[in-house]
Amino acid sequence: MALEAELKQIDRKIDNLLDRVVEADSQSLVVRYENRIKELEDSRIVMEEKAAQCGRTLADFEKGFRTAPTTIPFKVLEGIRDGRSKMVGPLGLEPRTKGL
C-alpha cells in the first residue's frame, strides 16, 4: 500500500515538472527539470519492480543453496589438514614462520 502511495506521489511530481517545463523560458531551467524528471522516472521504475516482488514467496532453501562440489581430491585435502603439504610457499617477501 505504501509503495502505491509513493508511486502516485512520484507521478504527481512528474506532472508538476512537466507543466513547469512547458512554462519555462530559460534553457537551463528546462534542462534541470528534464534531469529531475528522468531521476523521478528511474525511481518510479524501481518502485514498480519492488511492488511486483511484494507478496511473492521465496525460493525453497534447498533449491536456492547447495554445497558446492569440490574439485580437490580428498587425499590432497587430508594432506593439507594434517600439515603434510603446503598450498603456497613463501615468496621471499614475508618473514618465515615456524608453522610453514
DRENSETOR-204328 format. One record per residue (C-alpha): residue number from 1; residue in three letters; x, y, z. Coordinates in pm, 1 decimal. Example, Ala and Ser with C-alpha at 12.3 -4.5 7.8 and 13.67 -1.06 7.14 Angstrom:
DRENSETOR-204328
- n; res; px; py; pz
- 1; ala; 1230.0; -450.0; 780.0
- 2; ser; 1367.0; -106.0; 714.0
end
This chain:
DRENSETOR-204328
- n; res; px; py; pz
- 1; met; 0.0; 0.0; 0.0
- 2; ala; 285.2; 236.8; 83.8
- 3; leu; 452.1; 162.4; -249.0
- 4; glu; 134.9; 257.9; -433.9
- 5; ala; 119.7; 587.5; -245.5
- 6; glu; 482.4; 659.7; -331.4
- 7; leu; 414.8; 578.8; -698.3
- 8; lys; 122.8; 823.8; -701.9
- 9; gln; 338.9; 1089.9; -537.9
- 10; ile; 614.3; 1039.4; -795.7
- 11; asp; 359.6; 1065.5; -1077.8
- 12; arg; 228.0; 1393.3; -933.3
- 13; lys; 581.8; 1532.8; -910.7
- 14; ile; 649.6; 1435.2; -1271.2
- 15; asp; 325.7; 1602.1; -1385.4
- 16; asn; 415.7; 1921.1; -1197.5
- 17; leu; 762.5; 1928.1; -1350.3
- 18; leu; 621.7; 1872.0; -1699.3
- 19; asp; 395.3; 2173.3; -1650.2
- 20; arg; 696.0; 2377.2; -1541.8
- 21; val; 894.3; 2266.6; -1847.5
- 22; val; 618.2; 2392.6; -2075.1
- 23; glu; 608.5; 2728.7; -1896.5
- 24; ala; 986.4; 2772.9; -1857.0
- 25; asp; 1163.7; 3036.1; -2067.1
- 26; ser; 1521.5; 2958.3; -1969.2
- 27; gln; 1700.9; 2669.4; -2137.3
- 28; ser; 1897.2; 2594.1; -1820.2
- 29; leu; 1571.7; 2552.7; -1624.5
- 30; val; 1436.1; 2319.2; -1889.2
- 31; val; 1749.8; 2104.7; -1867.1
- 32; arg; 1728.9; 2091.6; -1485.7
- 33; tyr; 1360.1; 1998.7; -1497.6
- 34; glu; 1427.8; 1726.0; -1755.3
- 35; asn; 1707.6; 1581.8; -1541.4
- 36; arg; 1479.7; 1577.3; -1237.2
- 37; ile; 1204.1; 1410.9; -1441.8
- 38; lys; 1449.5; 1141.0; -1551.3
- 39; glu; 1552.3; 1078.6; -1187.5
- 40; leu; 1187.6; 1052.0; -1083.8
- 41; glu; 1111.1; 812.2; -1368.5
- 42; asp; 1406.4; 595.0; -1264.7
- 43; ser; 1281.7; 587.2; -906.5
- 44; arg; 931.9; 503.9; -1033.1
- 45; ile; 1073.5; 205.3; -1222.7
- 46; val; 1248.5; 85.8; -905.0
- 47; met; 925.5; 123.8; -706.8
- 48; glu; 729.4; -69.6; -969.6
- 49; glu; 982.3; -353.1; -955.7
- 50; lys; 958.5; -360.2; -576.8
- 51; ala; 578.8; -364.9; -598.2
- 52; ala; 597.1; -657.3; -841.1
- 53; gln; 813.6; -852.5; -593.9
- 54; cys; 580.4; -793.0; -297.4
- 55; gly; 388.9; -1096.7; -189.1
- 56; arg; 595.3; -1345.0; -385.5
- 57; thr; 716.5; -1645.8; -194.9
- 58; leu; 1086.3; -1700.8; -161.9
- 59; ala; 1252.4; -1994.2; -331.4
- 60; asp; 1296.2; -2314.6; -135.8
- 61; phe; 1617.3; -2307.3; 67.6
- 62; glu; 1734.6; -2642.2; -66.9
- 63; lys; 1686.6; -2527.1; -426.3
- 64; gly; 1849.0; -2189.6; -370.7
- 65; phe; 2154.9; -2304.4; -179.2
- 66; arg; 2355.3; -2622.2; -207.8
- 67; thr; 2701.5; -2737.9; -119.9
- 68; ala; 2949.2; -2660.2; -391.8
- 69; pro; 3108.0; -2968.0; -547.9
- 70; thr; 3474.5; -2999.7; -460.5
- 71; thr; 3734.7; -3032.4; -732.2
- 72; ile; 4021.4; -3110.9; -495.8
- 73; pro; 4073.9; -3483.3; -432.7
- 74; phe; 4014.0; -3591.6; -75.2
- 75; lys; 4372.5; -3721.5; -36.5
- 76; val; 4504.0; -3371.3; -106.3
- 77; leu; 4259.2; -3224.9; 142.7
- 78; glu; 4372.7; -3472.9; 407.5
- 79; gly; 4736.9; -3379.2; 342.2
- 80; ile; 4659.1; -3010.6; 386.3
- 81; arg; 4468.3; -3073.5; 706.3
- 82; asp; 4747.9; -3290.5; 850.4
- 83; gly; 5015.1; -3036.6; 758.8
- 84; arg; 5197.2; -3268.7; 519.3
- 85; ser; 5167.1; -3032.7; 221.9
- 86; lys; 5165.5; -2658.9; 165.2
- 87; met; 4927.7; -2469.1; -54.9
- 88; val; 5162.0; -2175.6; -122.4
- 89; gly; 5524.0; -2147.6; -25.5
- 90; pro; 5687.6; -1825.6; 97.7
- 91; leu; 5768.9; -1576.0; -177.0
- 92; gly; 6066.8; -1419.6; -5.6
- 93; leu; 5882.9; -1103.3; 95.8
- 94; glu; 5712.5; -1240.8; 402.8
- 95; pro; 5905.0; -1343.6; 712.9
- 96; arg; 5927.9; -1717.8; 761.8
- 97; thr; 5715.8; -1863.5; 1034.3
- 98; lys; 5775.6; -2189.5; 1218.5
- 99; gly; 5442.8; -2333.1; 1103.6
- 100; leu; 5541.7; -2341.2; 737.1
end
